[in-house]
Amino acid sequence: MDTSATLVICTIFIYFFPSVSAKPPHILFIVADDLGWNDVGFRNPDVLTPNIDKLARSGMILNSSYVNPVCTPSRNSFMTGQYAFKSGLQHIVILPPQATCSPLNYTFLPQKLKELGYATHAIGKWHLGFCKWECTPTYRGFDTFYGFYNGAEDYYTLSVVKIGGKDFRDNKTPVNATGEYSTFLYARRAESIIKEHDASKPMYMYLPFQSVHQPLQVPQKYSDMYSKVHTESRRTYLGMVTAMDEAIGNITKALKSKGMLNDTLIIFTTDNGGMIPYGGNNYPLRGGKTTLFEGGTRATAFVSGAGIKKSNIEYSGMIHAVDWMPTVLSAAGGTPDPTLDGIDQWDSLQKAGESKRTEFIYNIDDLKPENCGHAAIRMGYYKLIDGYPGAYQDWYKPDQVMSDLYDGYPGAYQDWYMPDQVVSDLYEDVSINHTRPFDDIMMLFNLKDDPNEHVDLSKKHPDIVKKLKSRLEYYHKQIVPANFPSISPSSAPSNYGGFWTPGWC
C-alpha cells in the first residue's frame, strides 16, 4: 500500500473514530463563594487576580452562565443536574441545625465519574446537608474530603460564626484549627493530592473555596494591596479575592509541575452573585446575592484547558448551573441522563458553538416569606420576575459605603440560629410585610437590549408577559415543596465533642 493510501485510511479512521485514543481529561471544578460579577481582574482592572485572569483568557469567559441567588440551591444543581425547586432546596439555604440534605435518591456527579475510573476529591465548603453520614461527600462519590459541612465559618478558628461549634473534617475525622487561614489550607491539600496522584488515572477535583463568603477576614498583606479603596469591608473583601487567586495560582503550578496541566479541564464559577453588605460587587448588573436580578444570578465563570478549542474570547451562550453535571460527565467520556434538567453543553463549549439552552428557571419558591425572591424565568432574551425579587434591588457602585445600603429591608435570616430555636421564631412580620406588596407584581426585561434591568416592559408587552407566565406555570406544576424543617436540638455540637457532626437525623 502506498503512502497516500495509508494517509487517506488514517484520516478516515480518525474522523469516524476520534475518541478511540482520546484520554479522559483531569477536571478541576472551582467554586468561588459569593464572588461578584465585578470582582475579577478581567472585568475590573482594580481587582488583582492575575492567575484567574490568565486562566480565563486562555479559554472562554462565560458571560451568560447562571446560578441560583444563594449557595445551597446552586451547589445542589452542580452535583445533580436538577433544579433546586424539584429538589426541595429552593428556600434560602440549609441552616446548621436543620435535618435535611440534597435528596439521597439523586446520583451525584462524582459517583458517575467514579464509574468512569476517576479519582475524586472534594476540598472546601459542602453546604448540601450533613445530618446523617449518607448526606456527606464521603458517601456521595468522593474518595477524599477536606473541608467543612456548613455554609459559613471563621477562616482561622474553623468554627461556625456566632453560634459556635467547630466544623472541619479530613474525610470523617474532626480537625482542630491551627490558626492558619483556610484558603491556604485548601490550596496546600490540593497541591498534595496532585503531587501524589497517578497521572495516568483521570482525576476530578471539586474545589469549592470558602472564599469570599463572610466573615470578612484575610491576612493584612492582602488587604494592604487595596489602600486606595475607601471602605474597610470592600478593602478586606478584595484582599480575600486576591488571596484566593494566589491559591489558584499555586494549584495550577502544582498541576504544571506534575505534567497534568495541559490535560486538565478547568471550570470556574461562583455559586451566586456578590453579597452587597459584605463587600461584594456586581456593577453594572442590578442587585446581588439573595435576589433574582442578574446581579444575584449571572455568574462570574469561565472554562479553560483540555478540550477547549477557543481562547481569549467571551462566550454569550446561555448556561445554567444544572448544565454542569451533564456537561462535565460528557467531557469525561460519560453519557448523561437525558431526563435531567441539565443539558450537555460540552460540544458547544469545546467549539464556542451555539448554546443548546434557550430557557431556564432562576428559581421558584412558594414558602413564605420568599426572602430570596419568588420566581423568575428566562426565555430567549426575555426575563420575567413573578412577585418579590429579593433584597438589594438597586445598582451598587464598588466602593459604596455600608450605611447607604440599608435604605430598605435587607432580607430575612441575617443572623445565626441556635439549635434549640424553633423555626417559627425566624418568620419576622417585617419580612412577610416586605414581600407582600410584590405578590401581584411582574417585571419583564429584554436582556439583550437592557442587560442591567433598568426598563420594566411588563406594561408595554402584556402578550410576552402572558407567554412567559404560562411557561413558568408549566414548571411550577413540577415543584417539590421546600424541605425547610424545624431546627433540631439534637444537632448541637455539644453532643459531639464540640464539632458539628452527622448522626442526628
Residue pairs with C-beta under 8 A, 6 or more apart in sequence:
13 20
19 333
22 333
23 202
23 263
24 116
24 117
24 118
24 202
24 332
24 333
25 202
25 263
25 264
25 265
25 305
25 306
25 307
25 331
25 332
26 202
26 203
26 204
26 205
26 255
26 260
26 263
26 264
26 265
26 306
27 113
27 118
27 202
27 203
27 204
27 205
27 264
27 265
27 267
27 328
27 331
27 332
28 205
28 207
28 251
28 255
28 264
28 265
28 266
28 267
28 305
29 78
29 204
29 205
29 206
29 207
29 267
29 324
29 328
30 207
30 208
30 209
30 248
30 266
30 267
30 268
30 269
31 75
31 78
31 124
31 125
31 206
31 207
31 208
31 209
31 269
31 270
31 271
32 209
32 211
32 212
32 244
32 268
32 269
32 270
32 271
32 300
33 71
33 125
33 208
33 209
33 210
33 211
33 212
33 213
33 270
33 271
34 71
34 212
34 213
34 214
34 270
34 271
34 272
34 273
34 274
34 275
34 278
34 280
34 289
35 212
35 241
35 270
35 274
35 280
35 300
36 270
36 273
36 274
36 280
36 281
36 282
36 288
36 295
36 300
37 43
37 273
37 274
37 281
37 282
37 283
37 285
37 294
37 295
37 298
37 299
37 300
38 44
38 47
38 274
38 281
38 282
38 283
38 284
38 285
38 398
39 47
39 212
39 237
39 238
39 241
39 274
39 280
39 281
39 300
40 47
40 49
40 52
40 53
40 56
40 241
40 300
41 47
41 48
41 49
41 50
41 52
41 53
42 49
42 52
42 53
42 56
42 57
42 61
43 300
44 398
46 229
46 238
46 398
47 238
47 241
47 242
48 225
48 226
48 238
48 241
48 242
48 245
49 241
49 242
49 245
50 245
50 249
51 245
51 246
51 248
51 249
51 252
52 245
52 248
52 268
55 248
55 252
55 266
55 268
55 302
55 304
55 305
56 268
56 302
56 304
57 311
57 312
58 304
58 305
58 311
58 312
59 266
59 302
59 303
59 304
59 305
59 308
59 310
59 311
60 302
60 303
60 304
60 308
60 310
60 311
60 313
60 314
60 315
60 349
60 352
61 301
61 302
61 313
61 314
61 315
62 269
62 299
62 301
62 302
62 303
62 315
62 317
62 319
63 314
63 315
63 316
64 298
64 315
64 316
64 317
64 318
64 319
64 355
65 269
65 298
65 299
65 301
65 319
65 320
66 297
66 298
66 299
66 318
66 319
66 320
66 321
66 360
66 362
66 378
67 74
67 77
67 269
67 270
67 271
67 272
67 297
67 299
67 320
67 321
68 74
68 77
68 84
68 271
68 272
68 297
68 321
68 362
68 363
69 272
69 273
69 289
69 290
69 291
69 292
69 296
69 297
69 362
69 363
69 372
69 373
69 390
70 92
70 93
70 271
70 272
70 289
70 290
70 372
71 93
71 125
71 127
71 151
71 213
71 271
71 272
72 84
72 89
72 92
72 93
72 94
72 127
72 128
72 151
73 84
73 87
73 89
73 90
73 93
73 363
74 84
74 271
74 272
74 321
75 126
75 127
75 128
75 208
75 271
76 82
76 84
76 87
76 89
76 102
76 128
77 83
77 84
77 320
77 321
77 322
77 324
77 325
77 341
77 342
78 109
78 321
78 324
78 325
79 102
79 106
79 108
79 109
79 110
79 128
79 140
79 325
80 87
80 102
80 106
80 107
80 108
80 109
80 322
80 325
80 340
81 109
81 322
81 323
81 324
81 325
81 326
81 336
81 337
81 340
81 341
81 342
82 106
82 322
82 340
82 341
82 342
83 322
83 341
83 361
83 475
84 90
84 363
85 361
85 363
85 364
85 365
85 475
85 478
85 479
85 480
86 341
86 478
86 479
86 480
87 102
87 103
87 106
87 480
88 100
88 103
88 480
88 481
88 482
88 483
89 102
89 482
89 483
90 363
90 364
90 365
90 367
90 479
90 482
91 365
91 367
91 370
91 372
91 482
91 484
92 371
92 372
92 413
92 484
93 127
93 151
94 100
94 101
94 127
94 128
94 129
94 151
95 151
95 413
95 417
95 487
96 150
96 151
96 160
96 163
96 165
96 417
96 419
96 491
96 500
97 417
97 418
97 419
97 421
97 487
97 488
97 489
97 491
97 492
98 129
98 131
98 484
98 485
98 486
98 487
98 488
98 491
99 131
99 485
99 488
99 491
99 504
99 505
100 129
100 131
100 483
100 484
100 485
100 505
101 128
101 129
101 130
101 131
101 132
101 135
102 108
102 128
102 129
102 135
102 140
104 134
104 135
108 140
108 141
109 141
109 204
109 324
109 325
109 328
109 329
110 118
110 120
110 122
110 137
110 140
110 141
110 142
110 204
110 206
111 140
111 141
112 141
112 329
112 334
113 120
113 141
113 202
113 204
113 328
113 329
113 332
113 334
114 120
114 141
114 143
115 334
116 202
116 332
116 333
116 334
117 201
117 202
118 201
118 202
118 203
118 204
118 332
119 143
119 197
119 198
119 201
119 202
119 203
119 204
120 141
120 142
120 143
120 144
120 203
120 204
120 206
121 142
121 143
121 144
121 145
121 146
121 190
121 193
121 203
121 204
121 205
121 206
122 137
122 142
122 144
122 145
122 146
122 147
122 206
122 208
123 145
123 146
123 147
123 186
123 189
123 190
123 193
123 205
123 206
123 207
123 208
124 146
124 147
124 148
124 186
124 206
124 207
124 208
124 209
124 210
125 147
125 148
125 151
125 208
125 209
125 210
125 213
126 136
126 137
126 145
126 147
126 148
126 149
126 150
126 208
127 149
127 150
127 151
128 135
129 135
129 149
130 136
130 149
130 150
130 500
130 502
131 488
131 491
131 502
131 503
131 504
131 505
132 502
132 503
132 504
132 505
133 139
133 172
133 502
133 503
134 140
135 502
136 145
136 149
136 172
136 502
137 145
138 145
138 171
138 172
142 206
144 171
144 193
145 169
145 170
145 171
146 169
146 170
146 171
146 185
146 186
146 189
147 168
147 169
147 186
147 208
147 210
148 158
148 167
148 168
148 169
148 210
149 167
149 169
149 500
149 502
150 160
150 167
150 500
151 213
152 160
152 161
152 213
152 214
152 215
153 159
153 160
153 161
153 167
153 168
153 210
154 160
154 161
154 215
154 217
155 181
155 182
155 183
155 210
155 215
155 217
155 218
156 177
156 179
156 180
156 181
156 182
156 217
157 166
157 177
157 179
158 166
158 167
158 168
158 175
158 176
158 177
158 182
159 165
159 166
159 167
159 177
160 167
160 416
160 500
161 215
161 416
162 415
162 416
163 416
163 417
163 418
163 419
164 493
165 492
165 493
165 498
165 499
165 500
166 174
166 176
166 177
166 493
166 498
166 499
166 500
167 499
167 500
168 174
168 175
168 176
168 177
169 175
174 497
174 499
174 501
181 217
181 218
181 219
181 243
182 210
183 209
183 210
183 211
183 240
183 243
183 244
183 247
184 243
184 247
186 207
186 209
186 210
186 247
187 247
187 248
187 250
187 251
190 205
190 207
190 251
190 254
191 250
191 251
191 254
193 203
193 205
194 203
194 205
194 251
194 254
194 255
194 258
194 260
195 254
195 257
195 258
197 203
197 258
197 260
199 258
199 259
199 260
199 263
202 332
203 260
204 328
204 332
207 251
208 271
209 244
209 247
211 240
211 241
211 243
211 244
211 247
212 237
212 240
212 241
212 244
212 279
212 280
213 275
214 275
214 278
216 233
216 236
216 237
216 240
216 278
216 279
217 236
217 240
218 236
218 239
218 240
218 243
219 239
219 243
220 239
222 239
222 240
222 242
222 243
223 235
223 236
223 238
223 239
224 239
225 238
225 239
225 242
226 234
226 235
226 238
226 239
227 235
229 235
229 238
229 399
230 399
230 401
231 279
231 399
231 400
231 401
231 402
233 277
233 278
233 279
233 402
234 279
234 281
234 398
234 399
235 279
236 279
237 278
237 279
237 280
238 279
252 261
252 266
255 261
255 264
261 305
262 305
262 306
263 306
264 305
264 306
265 303
265 304
265 305
265 306
265 307
265 308
265 328
265 331
266 303
266 304
266 305
267 301
267 302
267 303
267 324
267 328
268 300
268 301
268 302
268 303
268 304
269 299
269 300
269 301
269 321
269 324
270 299
270 300
270 301
271 299
272 289
272 290
272 296
272 297
272 299
273 280
273 282
273 285
273 287
273 288
273 289
273 291
273 295
273 296
273 297
273 298
273 299
274 280
274 281
274 282
274 288
274 289
274 295
275 288
275 289
275 290
276 288
276 289
276 392
276 396
276 405
277 402
277 405
277 406
277 410
280 288
280 289
281 288
281 396
281 397
281 398
282 288
282 294
282 295
282 296
282 298
282 396
283 295
283 395
283 396
283 397
283 398
284 395
284 452
285 293
285 294
285 295
285 298
285 395
285 451
285 452
285 453
286 293
286 294
286 295
286 393
286 394
286 395
286 452
286 453
286 454
287 293
287 294
287 295
287 296
287 389
287 390
287 392
287 393
287 394
287 453
288 295
288 296
288 392
288 396
289 296
289 392
290 296
290 371
290 372
290 373
290 390
290 391
290 392
290 411
291 297
291 372
291 373
291 389
291 390
291 391
291 392
291 393
292 362
292 363
292 372
292 373
292 374
292 375
292 376
292 385
292 389
292 390
293 385
293 389
293 390
293 393
293 453
294 447
294 451
294 452
294 453
295 392
295 396
296 372
296 373
296 390
296 392
297 362
299 321
301 319
303 349
307 331
307 346
307 349
307 350
308 349
308 350
309 350
309 351
309 352
310 351
310 352
313 352
315 349
315 352
317 345
317 348
317 352
317 353
317 354
317 355
317 357
318 355
318 357
318 358
318 360
318 378
319 345
319 355
319 357
320 342
320 357
320 360
322 340
322 341
322 342
322 343
322 360
323 342
323 343
323 344
323 345
323 357
324 342
325 336
325 340
325 342
326 336
326 337
326 340
326 342
326 343
326 344
326 345
327 336
327 342
327 343
327 344
327 345
327 346
327 349
329 335
329 336
329 344
330 336
330 344
330 346
331 346
336 342
336 344
343 356
343 357
344 356
345 355
345 356
345 357
347 353
348 354
348 355
348 356
358 379
358 380
359 377
359 378
359 379
359 380
359 471
360 377
360 378
361 375
361 376
361 377
361 472
361 475
362 373
362 375
362 376
362 377
362 378
362 385
363 372
363 373
363 375
363 376
364 374
364 375
364 472
364 475
364 476
364 479
365 372
365 373
365 374
365 375
365 482
366 374
366 479
366 481
366 482
367 481
367 482
367 484
368 427
368 432
368 435
369 388
369 412
369 427
369 431
369 432
369 434
369 435
370 387
370 388
370 390
370 435
371 390
371 391
371 411
371 412
371 413
371 431
371 435
372 390
372 411
373 385
373 387
373 388
373 389
373 390
374 386
374 387
374 388
374 389
374 435
374 438
375 385
375 386
375 387
375 472
375 476
376 383
376 384
376 385
376 386
376 389
377 383
377 384
377 386
377 468
377 471
377 472
377 475
378 384
378 447
379 467
379 468
379 471
381 446
381 447
381 448
381 449
382 444
382 445
382 446
382 447
382 464
382 468
383 444
383 445
383 447
383 453
383 468
384 442
384 443
384 444
384 458
384 465
384 468
384 469
384 472
385 442
385 443
385 444
385 445
386 442
386 469
386 472
387 435
387 438
387 439
387 440
387 441
387 442
388 434
388 435
388 438
388 439
388 441
389 438
389 443
390 411
391 408
391 409
391 410
391 411
392 405
392 410
392 411
393 408
395 452
396 405
408 434
409 430
409 431
409 434
411 431
412 426
412 427
412 428
412 431
413 426
417 426
417 487
418 487
419 487
419 488
419 489
419 490
419 491
419 492
420 487
420 489
420 492
421 487
422 486
422 487
423 484
423 485
423 486
423 487
442 458
442 465
442 469
443 453
443 456
443 458
444 456
444 457
444 458
444 461
444 464
444 465
444 468
445 453
445 455
445 456
445 457
446 455
446 457
447 453
457 464
458 465
488 504
488 505
490 504
490 505
491 500
491 504
493 499
493 500
493 501
495 501
495 504
496 503
